[in-house]
Amino acid sequence: MGICDARTVIITGAGGGLGRAYALAFAAEGANVVVNDIRREAAEAVCAEIRAAGANANAALASADDITQLATAQRIVDAAVEVFGDVHVLVNNAGICRDRMFVSLTEADWDDVMRVHLRGHFCLANLLARRWRDAAKAGRPVDARIINTSSGAGLQGSVGQSNYAAAKAGIAALTLVQAAELGRYGITANALAPAARTGMTEDVFADMMRAPADGFDYYDPANVAPLVVWLGSAASAQVNGRMFEAAGGMVSVADGWRTGPRTDKGSRWQPAELGPAVAELLAQAQTPQPVYGS
């Protein structure tokens, strides 16, 4: 028996890296897994791994449909429902990088990252949230999960990744709104900022994330998977609107933007008065975490 028995999960970008680790871990805990990746061969290979590990032959379904368009995202949902009967969990994992310093970014660099990350997080979640809301309104029990993927770049910023950081920060805010709006229907939305060795990180952080010759492999993507599986299980029903950071054996709950020190004059400020007021506020405020790479 696993903690996700009889639950069906769609995982995007699951043909390698973190997505593959999630797919294998969900299957090991009894879930039916839709392995979505634009590289069909990679998706099929992960499905074969799931079956080889002893999962039910029908527990894995490969999909190569585009997650950034509602019409093609609907095909992913339809295929999952046809094979498994329902969908209970969405793991939005797919992403790309187009890293450049801000002044060197092109429109394509910006648009491609926003399309894959933000539109990619929107389409499947929107379709499934509608399905789950309608089920709840019809009186059917709903115990559904949206698990989004942000990044330390989205939480603190990252030099050379302004497009990626902006998209990941957008995902963090999206998660908060999803959690506030959808909780009444039995749907939770949480996000994580993982640190692991993947196709997007192995070139940039090759030395830091290189697998050790022996001992604990801190940056193995499989280290992040248990948290994602738990968030997708029935056991996490009371956790909603949270951002987790995960790496190696470390799990942290991120503390996001909140109203800090304040002052109130009680009337309109004059511009010249604000210098001393702002200086006093900054002296009381907690120092922000530094931008990555600064």
PASEBA-1860 file (N, C-alpha, C; in nm, 3 decimals):
! residues 294
1> MGICDART> 0.084/-0.120/0.000/0.000/0.000/0.000/0.088/0.125/0.000 ~ 0.052/0.223/-0.083/0.125/0.348/-0.087/0.035/0.463/-0.048 ~ 0.095/0.579/-0.023/0.015/0.693/0.022/-0.063/0.758/-0.092 ~ -0.041/0.713/-0.216/-0.115/0.768/-0.330/-0.191/0.659/-0.407 ~ -0.223/0.550/-0.339/-0.301/0.444/-0.404/-0.429/0.500/-0.465 ~ -0.454/0.461/-0.589/-0.577/0.494/-0.662/-0.586/0.642/-0.701 ~ -0.481/0.717/-0.680/-0.480/0.856/-0.724/-0.410/0.866/-0.859 ~ -0.458/0.956/-0.943/-0.399/0.977/-1.075/-0.334/1.113/-1.080
9> VIITGAGG> -0.211/1.117/-1.125/-0.133/1.241/-1.129/-0.085/1.268/-1.270 ~ -0.096/1.393/-1.313/-0.036/1.440/-1.438/0.089/1.518/-1.401 ~ 0.203/1.481/-1.460/0.329/1.550/-1.433/0.383/1.602/-1.566 ~ 0.405/1.733/-1.574/0.459/1.792/-1.696/0.611/1.794/-1.691 ~ 0.673/1.791/-1.807/0.819/1.788/-1.811/0.876/1.667/-1.742 ~ 0.808/1.553/-1.756/0.842/1.434/-1.677/0.932/1.336/-1.751 ~ 0.989/1.379/-1.863/1.076/1.289/-1.938/1.218/1.283/-1.885 ~ 1.251/1.362/-1.786/1.386/1.362/-1.729/1.392/1.446/-1.605
17> GLGRAYAL> 1.507/1.449/-1.541/1.530/1.537/-1.426/1.431/1.520/-1.314 ~ 1.383/1.631/-1.262/1.289/1.628/-1.150/1.158/1.559/-1.188 ~ 1.105/1.587/-1.305/0.978/1.527/-1.346/0.984/1.375/-1.349 ~ 1.093/1.322/-1.401/1.111/1.177/-1.402/1.116/1.122/-1.260 ~ 1.190/1.190/-1.172/1.198/1.145/-1.033/1.061/1.147/-0.968 ~ 0.982/1.250/-0.996/0.846/1.255/-0.940/0.762/1.139/-0.992 ~ 0.769/1.114/-1.122/0.688/1.008/-1.182/0.720/0.873/-1.119 ~ 0.848/0.843/-1.105/0.887/0.715/-1.044/0.842/0.706/-0.899
25> AFAAEGAN> 0.853/0.817/-0.826/0.817/0.816/-0.685/0.666/0.805/-0.666 ~ 0.588/0.874/-0.747/0.442/0.861/-0.738/0.399/0.718/-0.769 ~ 0.457/0.660/-0.874/0.420/0.523/-0.910/0.456/0.426/-0.799 ~ 0.570/0.448/-0.734/0.611/0.361/-0.624/0.515/0.370/-0.505 ~ 0.441/0.481/-0.496/0.343/0.498/-0.388/0.201/0.468/-0.434 ~ 0.189/0.398/-0.548/0.060/0.346/-0.590/-0.019/0.432/-0.684 ~ 0.034/0.547/-0.730/-0.041/0.636/-0.817/-0.037/0.590/-0.962 ~ -0.142/0.625/-1.036/-0.139/0.619/-1.181/-0.074/0.748/-1.230
33> VVVNDIRR> 0.016/0.738/-1.326/0.096/0.854/-1.364/0.083/0.883/-1.514 ~ 0.048/1.007/-1.546/0.055/1.055/-1.683/0.187/1.129/-1.698 ~ 0.275/1.073/-1.778/0.409/1.128/-1.798/0.405/1.216/-1.922 ~ 0.400/1.348/-1.899/0.392/1.441/-2.011/0.527/1.504/-2.038 ~ 0.567/1.502/-2.164/0.691/1.566/-2.206/0.682/1.589/-2.356 ~ 0.735/1.702/-2.403/0.730/1.728/-2.547/0.815/1.627/-2.624 ~ 0.906/1.559/-2.553/0.988/1.453/-2.615/0.918/1.320/-2.587 ~ 0.841/1.273/-2.686/0.762/1.151/-2.662/0.850/1.033/-2.625
41> EAAEAVCA> 0.967/1.022/-2.688/1.054/0.908/-2.657/1.095/0.911/-2.510 ~ 1.122/1.029/-2.457/1.160/1.041/-2.317/1.043/1.002/-2.227 ~ 0.923/1.047/-2.262/0.805/1.011/-2.182/0.782/0.861/-2.184 ~ 0.795/0.799/-2.300/0.777/0.655/-2.311/0.882/0.581/-2.229 ~ 1.004/0.633/-2.228/1.111/0.568/-2.153/1.083/0.570/-2.003 ~ 1.028/0.681/-1.953/0.994/0.688/-1.810/0.880/0.592/-1.779 ~ 0.783/0.582/-1.867/0.675/0.484/-1.847/0.731/0.343/-1.842 ~ 0.828/0.313/-1.927/0.890/0.180/-1.925/0.962/0.157/-1.793
49> EIRAAGAN> 1.028/0.261/-1.740/1.094/0.248/-1.610/0.993/0.217/-1.500 ~ 0.879/0.283/-1.505/0.775/0.260/-1.404/0.729/0.115/-1.409 ~ 0.706/0.066/-1.528/0.661/-0.074/-1.542/0.770/-0.171/-1.498 ~ 0.894/-0.140/-1.533/1.005/-0.228/-1.496/1.025/-0.234/-1.346 ~ 0.984/-0.127/-1.276/0.999/-0.123/-1.130/0.891/-0.203/-1.060 ~ 0.798/-0.258/-1.138/0.697/-0.345/-1.079/0.558/-0.286/-1.071 ~ 0.539/-0.165/-1.125/0.406/-0.105/-1.121/0.313/-0.180/-1.216 ~ 0.185/-0.165/-1.192/0.085/-0.222/-1.282/0.113/-0.176/-1.424
57> ANAALASA> 0.100/-0.265/-1.519/0.132/-0.232/-1.658/0.049/-0.116/-1.711 ~ -0.067/-0.094/-1.651/-0.154/0.014/-1.697/-0.142/0.140/-1.611 ~ -0.039/0.147/-1.525/-0.028/0.258/-1.431/0.044/0.378/-1.487 ~ 0.097/0.369/-1.608/0.172/0.481/-1.666/0.125/0.507/-1.808 ~ 0.107/0.635/-1.838/0.060/0.677/-1.970/0.148/0.789/-2.019 ~ 0.206/0.773/-2.138/0.291/0.876/-2.196/0.208/0.977/-2.275 ~ 0.249/1.105/-2.266/0.181/1.212/-2.339/0.284/1.311/-2.389 ~ 0.267/1.355/-2.513/0.357/1.456/-2.569/0.281/1.581/-2.611
65> DDITQLAT> 0.159/1.596/-2.564/0.078/1.713/-2.603/0.131/1.841/-2.539 ~ 0.108/1.952/-2.608/0.155/2.084/-2.568/0.077/2.135/-2.447 ~ 0.147/2.171/-2.340/0.081/2.221/-2.219/0.051/2.370/-2.225 ~ 0.096/2.439/-2.330/0.081/2.585/-2.335/-0.040/2.630/-2.416 ~ -0.124/2.536/-2.459/-0.247/2.568/-2.531/-0.362/2.492/-2.467 ~ -0.475/2.558/-2.446/-0.587/2.491/-2.382/-0.635/2.370/-2.462 ~ -0.637/2.381/-2.593/-0.690/2.271/-2.674/-0.604/2.145/-2.660 ~ -0.473/2.161/-2.663/-0.386/2.044/-2.651/-0.375/1.998/-2.506
73> AQRIVDAA> -0.382/2.091/-2.412/-0.384/2.051/-2.271/-0.509/1.968/-2.241 ~ -0.620/2.004/-2.305/-0.743/1.926/-2.284/-0.724/1.781/-2.327 ~ -0.643/1.759/-2.430/-0.618/1.621/-2.475/-0.546/1.540/-2.368 ~ -0.459/1.607/-2.291/-0.389/1.538/-2.182/-0.490/1.495/-2.076 ~ -0.579/1.587/-2.039/-0.680/1.555/-1.938/-0.773/1.444/-1.989 ~ -0.817/1.456/-2.113/-0.909/1.357/-2.169/-0.847/1.218/-2.171 ~ -0.719/1.211/-2.209/-0.652/1.081/-2.214/-0.640/1.021/-2.075 ~ -0.608/1.105/-1.976/-0.596/1.056/-1.839/-0.728/1.003/-1.788
81> VEVFGDVH> -0.836/1.076/-1.815/-0.968/1.033/-1.768/-1.012/0.906/-1.839 ~ -0.983/0.896/-1.969/-1.022/0.777/-2.043/-0.953/0.652/-1.988 ~ -0.825/0.664/-1.955/-0.748/0.546/-1.911/-0.767/0.519/-1.762 ~ -0.768/0.625/-1.680/-0.765/0.607/-1.535/-0.896/0.646/-1.464 ~ -0.989/0.707/-1.536/-1.118/0.740/-1.478/-1.129/0.879/-1.420 ~ -1.020/0.934/-1.370/-1.023/1.067/-1.310/-0.880/1.118/-1.295 ~ -0.865/1.244/-1.257/-0.735/1.303/-1.225/-0.748/1.367/-1.087 ~ -0.649/1.344/-1.002/-0.652/1.397/-0.866/-0.540/1.497/-0.837
89> VLVNNAGI> -0.432/1.489/-0.914/-0.313/1.569/-0.885/-0.253/1.622/-1.015 ~ -0.214/1.749/-1.013/-0.138/1.807/-1.123/-0.006/1.857/-1.068 ~ 0.104/1.812/-1.126/0.237/1.864/-1.092/0.288/1.943/-1.212 ~ 0.286/2.075/-1.200/0.338/2.161/-1.306/0.489/2.173/-1.288 ~ 0.563/2.101/-1.370/0.708/2.093/-1.354/0.785/2.145/-1.475 ~ 0.725/2.139/-1.593/0.797/2.171/-1.716/0.849/2.314/-1.716 ~ 0.968/2.334/-1.770/1.024/2.468/-1.778/1.143/2.473/-1.872 ~ 1.181/2.593/-1.909/1.299/2.616/-1.993/1.375/2.736/-1.940
97> CRDRMFVS> 1.498/2.750/-1.982/1.579/2.869/-1.951/1.625/2.935/-2.081 ~ 1.628/3.065/-2.080/1.690/3.144/-2.187/1.772/3.252/-2.117 ~ 1.883/3.211/-2.057/1.957/3.299/-1.967/2.042/3.401/-2.042 ~ 2.023/3.527/-2.006/2.104/3.637/-2.056/2.094/3.751/-1.954 ~ 2.193/3.839/-1.956/2.179/3.960/-1.877/2.061/4.041/-1.931 ~ 1.998/4.119/-1.846/1.872/4.183/-1.881/1.881/4.264/-2.011 ~ 1.987/4.342/-2.026/1.997/4.428/-2.145/2.022/4.348/-2.273 ~ 2.055/4.220/-2.260/2.080/4.137/-2.376/1.962/4.049/-2.414
105> LTEADWDD> 1.855/4.051/-2.336/1.738/3.969/-2.365/1.670/4.012/-2.494 ~ 1.623/3.915/-2.571/1.541/3.944/-2.688/1.394/3.920/-2.652 ~ 1.306/3.966/-2.739/1.163/3.939/-2.719/1.137/3.788/-2.713 ~ 1.204/3.714/-2.798/1.184/3.569/-2.799/1.231/3.506/-2.669 ~ 1.345/3.553/-2.616/1.393/3.502/-2.487/1.287/3.523/-2.378 ~ 1.227/3.639/-2.378/1.125/3.671/-2.278/0.998/3.589/-2.301 ~ 0.949/3.593/-2.425/0.820/3.529/-2.454/0.825/3.377/-2.439 ~ 0.935/3.315/-2.480/0.945/3.169/-2.468/0.939/3.123/-2.323
113> VMRVHLRG> 1.009/3.195/-2.236/1.011/3.158/-2.095/0.874/3.182/-2.031 ~ 0.811/3.294/-2.064/0.677/3.320/-2.009/0.575/3.218/-2.060 ~ 0.587/3.181/-2.186/0.491/3.086/-2.244/0.500/2.950/-2.175 ~ 0.621/2.898/-2.162/0.636/2.764/-2.105/0.605/2.764/-1.957 ~ 0.656/2.863/-1.883/0.636/2.863/-1.738/0.496/2.912/-1.699 ~ 0.458/3.031/-1.741/0.331/3.085/-1.695/0.211/3.029/-1.770 ~ 0.214/3.029/-1.903/0.102/2.965/-1.975/0.100/2.816/-1.946 ~ 0.217/2.755/-1.935/0.223/2.612/-1.904/0.165/2.580/-1.768
121> HFCLANLL> 0.179/2.671/-1.673/0.118/2.651/-1.541/-0.032/2.682/-1.543 ~ -0.074/2.765/-1.637/-0.215/2.804/-1.642/-0.305/2.698/-1.705 ~ -0.269/2.647/-1.821/-0.364/2.573/-1.903/-0.419/2.448/-1.835 ~ -0.333/2.356/-1.796/-0.380/2.234/-1.732/-0.450/2.263/-1.600 ~ -0.395/2.355/-1.521/-0.456/2.388/-1.393/-0.596/2.447/-1.412 ~ -0.612/2.530/-1.512/-0.742/2.590/-1.538/-0.844/2.484/-1.578 ~ -0.805/2.394/-1.666/-0.897/2.288/-1.710/-0.934/2.195/-1.595 ~ -0.835/2.155/-1.518/-0.862/2.063/-1.408/-0.941/2.132/-1.296
129> ARRWRDAA> -0.909/2.257/-1.267/-0.983/2.329/-1.162/-1.130/2.341/-1.198 ~ -1.159/2.366/-1.324/-1.299/2.370/-1.368/-1.366/2.234/-1.347 ~ -1.295/2.129/-1.384/-1.350/1.994/-1.369/-1.377/1.964/-1.221 ~ -1.279/1.995/-1.136/-1.294/1.968/-0.994/-1.401/2.056/-0.930 ~ -1.409/2.182/-0.969/-1.513/2.271/-0.916/-1.651/2.219/-0.952 ~ -1.668/2.178/-1.077/-1.798/2.127/-1.119/-1.836/2.001/-1.042 ~ -1.738/1.915/-1.015/-1.765/1.794/-0.936/-1.808/1.831/-0.795 ~ -1.740/1.928/-0.735/-1.775/1.970/-0.599/-1.915/2.029/-0.596
137> KAGRPVDA> -1.949/2.111/-0.694/-2.082/2.172/-0.698/-2.190/2.067/-0.721 ~ -2.153/1.956/-0.786/-2.250/1.849/-0.809/-2.261/1.755/-0.689 ~ -2.186/1.785/-0.583/-2.195/1.706/-0.461/-2.102/1.587/-0.455 ~ -2.009/1.577/-0.552/-1.913/1.467/-0.550/-1.790/1.508/-0.470 ~ -1.734/1.417/-0.392/-1.617/1.454/-0.310/-1.496/1.485/-0.397 ~ -1.423/1.590/-0.362/-1.303/1.630/-0.434/-1.189/1.642/-0.333 ~ -1.077/1.580/-0.366/-0.956/1.588/-0.283/-0.839/1.604/-0.378 ~ -0.829/1.724/-0.437/-0.740/1.747/-0.550/-0.622/1.835/-0.511
145> RIINTSSG> -0.516/1.825/-0.589/-0.392/1.897/-0.561/-0.336/1.962/-0.687 ~ -0.296/2.087/-0.674/-0.212/2.154/-0.774/-0.077/2.179/-0.708 ~ 0.028/2.130/-0.769/0.164/2.149/-0.717/0.244/2.222/-0.824 ~ 0.278/2.346/-0.796/0.348/2.430/-0.891/0.498/2.433/-0.862 ~ 0.574/2.478/-0.961/0.720/2.483/-0.946/0.770/2.626/-0.963 ~ 0.815/2.683/-0.853/0.882/2.812/-0.857/1.033/2.786/-0.854 ~ 1.108/2.874/-0.792/1.253/2.861/-0.791/1.310/2.962/-0.694 ~ 1.430/2.934/-0.644/1.500/3.036/-0.567/1.517/3.163/-0.647
153> AGLQGSVG> 1.527/3.151/-0.780/1.537/3.269/-0.865/1.411/3.353/-0.857 ~ 1.296/3.287/-0.844/1.170/3.360/-0.831/1.149/3.418/-0.694 ~ 1.211/3.359/-0.593/1.194/3.407/-0.456/1.293/3.517/-0.421 ~ 1.415/3.506/-0.472/1.518/3.607/-0.438/1.575/3.679/-0.559 ~ 1.543/3.634/-0.680/1.604/3.691/-0.799/1.734/3.621/-0.832 ~ 1.779/3.631/-0.956/1.902/3.564/-0.999/1.964/3.641/-1.114 ~ 2.087/3.683/-1.097/2.158/3.759/-1.201/2.164/3.676/-1.329 ~ 2.132/3.738/-1.440/2.134/3.670/-1.570/2.009/3.590/-1.600
161> QSNYAAAK> 1.910/3.599/-1.512/1.787/3.521/-1.530/1.662/3.605/-1.503 ~ 1.660/3.728/-1.549/1.546/3.815/-1.516/1.415/3.761/-1.573 ~ 1.419/3.701/-1.692/1.296/3.645/-1.750/1.250/3.523/-1.669 ~ 1.342/3.435/-1.638/1.312/3.315/-1.560/1.266/3.353/-1.419 ~ 1.336/3.447/-1.356/1.300/3.489/-1.220/1.162/3.552/-1.217 ~ 1.131/3.634/-1.319/0.999/3.698/-1.324/0.889/3.594/-1.341 ~ 0.913/3.493/-1.425/0.814/3.387/-1.445/0.794/3.307/-1.317 ~ 0.904/3.274/-1.250/0.894/3.194/-1.128/0.830/3.272/-1.013
169> AGIAALTL> 0.855/3.404/-1.008/0.787/3.487/-0.910/0.638/3.492/-0.940 ~ 0.604/3.498/-1.067/0.463/3.495/-1.107/0.395/3.367/-1.064 ~ 0.466/3.255/-1.073/0.410/3.127/-1.031/0.385/3.125/-0.881 ~ 0.475/3.188/-0.805/0.454/3.196/-0.660/0.325/3.271/-0.628 ~ 0.303/3.386/-0.694/0.181/3.463/-0.671/0.058/3.388/-0.721 ~ 0.071/3.323/-0.836/-0.040/3.243/-0.890/-0.084/3.137/-0.789 ~ 0.012/3.074/-0.724/-0.019/2.970/-0.626/-0.101/3.025/-0.510 ~ -0.065/3.144/-0.463/-0.140/3.205/-0.353/-0.285/3.229/-0.392
177> VQAAELGR> -0.307/3.278/-0.513/-0.443/3.308/-0.558/-0.521/3.179/-0.580 ~ -0.458/3.079/-0.641/-0.525/2.951/-0.660/-0.568/2.893/-0.525 ~ -0.479/2.898/-0.427/-0.512/2.843/-0.296/-0.631/2.915/-0.234 ~ -0.634/3.048/-0.245/-0.742/3.127/-0.186/-0.875/3.102/-0.256 ~ -0.872/3.086/-0.386/-0.996/3.072/-0.462/-1.050/2.929/-0.466 ~ -0.963/2.830/-0.465/-1.005/2.693/-0.494/-1.022/2.606/-0.372 ~ -0.975/2.652/-0.256/-0.983/2.570/-0.136/-1.124/2.526/-0.103 ~ -1.223/2.611/-0.133/-1.363/2.580/-0.100/-1.414/2.458/-0.177
185> YGITANAL> -1.345/2.422/-0.286/-1.388/2.309/-0.367/-1.313/2.180/-0.336 ~ -1.228/2.182/-0.234/-1.148/2.064/-0.203/-1.020/2.055/-0.281 ~ -0.974/2.168/-0.333/-0.852/2.175/-0.413/-0.747/2.255/-0.336 ~ -0.629/2.200/-0.318/-0.520/2.277/-0.260/-0.420/2.312/-0.368 ~ -0.350/2.423/-0.347/-0.244/2.466/-0.438/-0.122/2.503/-0.355 ~ -0.013/2.436/-0.381/0.114/2.465/-0.315/0.224/2.470/-0.421 ~ 0.339/2.522/-0.384/0.449/2.533/-0.478/0.579/2.496/-0.409 ~ 0.677/2.463/-0.489/0.808/2.436/-0.432/0.917/2.500/-0.517
193> APAARTGM> 1.027/2.530/-0.451/1.146/2.582/-0.516/1.255/2.477/-0.494 ~ 1.272/2.386/-0.589/1.368/2.277/-0.569/1.509/2.314/-0.614 ~ 1.607/2.252/-0.552/1.745/2.263/-0.598/1.793/2.121/-0.627 ~ 1.818/2.093/-0.754/1.855/1.957/-0.793/1.930/1.962/-0.926 ~ 1.995/1.853/-0.958/2.071/1.840/-1.083/1.974/1.801/-1.194 ~ 1.951/1.894/-1.287/1.859/1.869/-1.398/1.921/1.922/-1.526 ~ 1.848/1.906/-1.635/1.896/1.958/-1.762/1.913/2.109/-1.762 ~ 1.836/2.179/-1.678/1.845/2.325/-1.673/1.956/2.374/-1.581
201> TEDVFADM> 2.004/2.289/-1.490/2.103/2.334/-1.393/2.241/2.273/-1.412 ~ 2.249/2.159/-1.482/2.376/2.087/-1.484/2.487/2.161/-1.558 ~ 2.450/2.249/-1.652/2.554/2.327/-1.722/2.596/2.448/-1.639 ~ 2.496/2.520/-1.584/2.526/2.642/-1.510/2.596/2.612/-1.379 ~ 2.549/2.505/-1.310/2.604/2.472/-1.178/2.674/2.336/-1.181 ~ 2.743/2.309/-1.290/2.800/2.176/-1.311/2.893/2.135/-1.197 ~ 2.982/2.223/-1.156/3.078/2.187/-1.052/3.009/2.166/-0.917 ~ 2.920/2.259/-0.882/2.853/2.251/-0.753/2.762/2.128/-0.743
209> MRAPADGF> 2.696/2.092/-0.853/2.595/1.987/-0.848/2.646/1.852/-0.897 ~ 2.774/1.841/-0.924/2.828/1.714/-0.972/2.804/1.603/-0.870 ~ 2.764/1.486/-0.917/2.739/1.372/-0.827/2.869/1.328/-0.762 ~ 2.868/1.303/-0.632/2.991/1.259/-0.565/3.026/1.116/-0.602 ~ 3.151/1.081/-0.585/3.194/0.944/-0.614/3.129/0.846/-0.518 ~ 3.105/0.888/-0.397/3.036/0.803/-0.299/2.966/0.892/-0.197 ~ 2.884/0.832/-0.112/2.812/0.908/-0.012/2.683/0.967/-0.065 ~ 2.621/1.052/0.015/2.491/1.109/-0.018/2.502/1.207/-0.134
217> DYYDPANV> 2.420/1.185/-0.236/2.417/1.273/-0.353/2.314/1.383/-0.328 ~ 2.360/1.494/-0.275/2.271/1.601/-0.228/2.180/1.653/-0.338 ~ 2.230/1.664/-0.460/2.153/1.724/-0.567/2.082/1.623/-0.657 ~ 2.071/1.499/-0.613/1.993/1.400/-0.686/1.846/1.445/-0.689 ~ 1.783/1.453/-0.807/1.642/1.494/-0.813/1.550/1.406/-0.728 ~ 1.588/1.281/-0.708/1.504/1.192/-0.629/1.489/1.238/-0.485 ~ 1.579/1.325/-0.437/1.568/1.376/-0.301/1.449/1.470/-0.283 ~ 1.408/1.535/-0.391/1.296/1.630/-0.385/1.162/1.556/-0.398
225> APLVVWLG> 1.163/1.442/-0.463/1.040/1.371/-0.497/0.952/1.335/-0.378 ~ 1.006/1.291/-0.263/0.917/1.254/-0.153/0.824/1.367/-0.108 ~ 0.873/1.490/-0.105/0.788/1.602/-0.066/0.675/1.622/-0.167 ~ 0.706/1.611/-0.295/0.605/1.630/-0.398/0.499/1.521/-0.389 ~ 0.543/1.398/-0.366/0.447/1.288/-0.352/0.358/1.310/-0.231 ~ 0.416/1.352/-0.120/0.335/1.377/0.000/0.235/1.488/-0.025 ~ 0.278/1.595/-0.092/0.186/1.704/-0.124/0.073/1.657/-0.216 ~ 0.099/1.555/-0.296/-0.004/1.501/-0.384/-0.096/1.400/-0.318
233> SAASAQVN> -0.067/1.362/-0.197/-0.144/1.259/-0.128/-0.261/1.318/-0.050 ~ -0.348/1.231/-0.002/-0.460/1.275/0.082/-0.412/1.332/0.214 ~ -0.292/1.294/0.258/-0.241/1.337/0.388/-0.213/1.486/0.394 ~ -0.202/1.553/0.281/-0.164/1.695/0.279/-0.283/1.788/0.269 ~ -0.404/1.739/0.292/-0.525/1.817/0.266/-0.530/1.951/0.340 ~ -0.464/1.961/0.456/-0.471/2.084/0.534/-0.359/2.184/0.499 ~ -0.276/2.150/0.402/-0.165/2.238/0.363/-0.204/2.308/0.233 ~ -0.214/2.439/0.236/-0.264/2.512/0.120/-0.199/2.649/0.112
241> GRMFEAAG> -0.156/2.687/-0.009/-0.099/2.819/-0.030/0.041/2.837/0.025 ~ 0.117/2.729/0.032/0.252/2.734/0.089/0.358/2.715/-0.018 ~ 0.474/2.774/0.010/0.591/2.760/-0.077/0.699/2.685/0.000 ~ 0.743/2.573/-0.055/0.847/2.493/0.008/0.976/2.503/-0.074 ~ 1.088/2.505/-0.004/1.218/2.487/-0.068/1.268/2.349/-0.030 ~ 1.327/2.280/-0.126/1.372/2.144/-0.101/1.501/2.117/-0.176 ~ 1.596/2.054/-0.107/1.723/2.013/-0.166/1.787/1.910/-0.075 ~ 1.839/1.803/-0.132/1.902/1.700/-0.050/1.805/1.648/0.054
249> GMVSVADG> 1.843/1.657/0.181/1.755/1.618/0.290/1.690/1.737/0.358 ~ 1.700/1.857/0.298/1.648/1.980/0.358/1.511/2.013/0.301 ~ 1.417/2.046/0.390/1.286/2.099/0.352/1.263/2.226/0.433 ~ 1.221/2.332/0.366/1.196/2.459/0.434/1.066/2.518/0.384 ~ 0.994/2.587/0.471/0.878/2.665/0.430/0.923/2.809/0.411 ~ 0.910/2.859/0.289/0.955/2.995/0.259/0.860/3.097/0.319 ~ 0.914/3.208/0.365/0.837/3.316/0.424/0.835/3.430/0.323 ~ 0.720/3.452/0.259/0.715/3.544/0.147/0.692/3.689/0.186
257> WRTGPRTD> 0.659/3.770/0.086/0.636/3.912/0.110/0.528/3.931/0.215 ~ 0.550/4.023/0.306/0.451/4.061/0.405/0.475/4.208/0.441 ~ 0.371/4.275/0.492/0.387/4.415/0.531/0.485/4.425/0.647 ~ 0.586/4.508/0.631/0.689/4.523/0.732/0.672/4.649/0.814 ~ 0.783/4.705/0.864/0.775/4.828/0.944/0.701/4.938/0.869 ~ 0.627/5.018/0.943/0.549/5.123/0.879/0.551/5.251/0.961 ~ 0.522/5.358/0.894/0.502/5.486/0.960/0.384/5.554/0.894 ~ 0.310/5.632/0.967/0.191/5.698/0.914/0.188/5.841/0.966
265> KGSRWQPA> 0.203/5.936/0.878/0.203/6.078/0.916/0.063/6.126/0.952 ~ -0.038/6.060/0.896/-0.175/6.104/0.920/-0.223/6.208/0.821 ~ -0.135/6.248/0.732/-0.170/6.343/0.625/-0.072/6.321/0.511 ~ -0.090/6.396/0.403/-0.006/6.376/0.285/0.138/6.416/0.313 ~ 0.230/6.332/0.264/0.372/6.361/0.278/0.416/6.465/0.175 ~ 0.516/6.542/0.211/0.589/6.623/0.115/0.709/6.541/0.068 ~ 0.747/6.550/-0.060/0.857/6.469/-0.110/0.983/6.479/-0.024 ~ 1.018/6.598/0.019/1.142/6.617/0.094/1.138/6.550/0.231
273> ELGPAVAE> 1.018/6.525/0.282/1.006/6.462/0.413/1.033/6.312/0.409 ~ 1.025/6.253/0.292/1.025/6.106/0.284/1.164/6.045/0.300 ~ 1.268/6.119/0.271/1.403/6.064/0.288/1.428/6.013/0.429 ~ 1.411/6.096/0.531/1.431/6.049/0.668/1.333/5.939/0.709 ~ 1.207/5.947/0.661/1.108/5.846/0.696/1.146/5.710/0.639 ~ 1.188/5.709/0.512/1.228/5.583/0.449/1.353/5.527/0.516 ~ 1.447/5.613/0.550/1.569/5.567/0.617/1.536/5.499/0.749 ~ 1.440/5.554/0.822/1.399/5.494/0.949/1.333/5.357/0.927
281> LLAQAQTP> 1.248/5.348/0.825/1.182/5.220/0.794/1.285/5.113/0.755 ~ 1.381/5.152/0.671/1.481/5.055/0.627/1.569/5.010/0.742 ~ 1.592/5.098/0.838/1.672/5.060/0.955/1.600/4.956/1.039 ~ 1.467/4.958/1.037/1.388/4.862/1.113/1.363/4.732/1.037 ~ 1.370/4.738/0.904/1.332/4.623/0.821/1.439/4.515/0.822 ~ 1.395/4.392/0.801/1.489/4.281/0.788/1.562/4.291/0.655 ~ 1.692/4.267/0.656/1.770/4.273/0.532/1.727/4.163/0.438 ~ 1.695/4.195/0.312/1.652/4.090/0.220/1.765/3.991/0.189
289> QPVYGS> 1.726/3.870/0.151/1.827/3.777/0.104/1.891/3.832/-0.023 ~ 2.019/3.811/-0.041/2.083/3.865/-0.162/2.036/3.794/-0.288 ~ 2.035/3.867/-0.398/2.003/3.809/-0.528/2.111/3.706/-0.562 ~ 2.068/3.590/-0.613/2.165/3.488/-0.651/2.261/3.543/-0.756 ~ 2.389/3.521/-0.735/2.490/3.566/-0.829/2.539/3.706/-0.806 ~ 2.484/3.776/-0.704/2.526/3.914/-0.680/2.639/3.917/-0.577
END
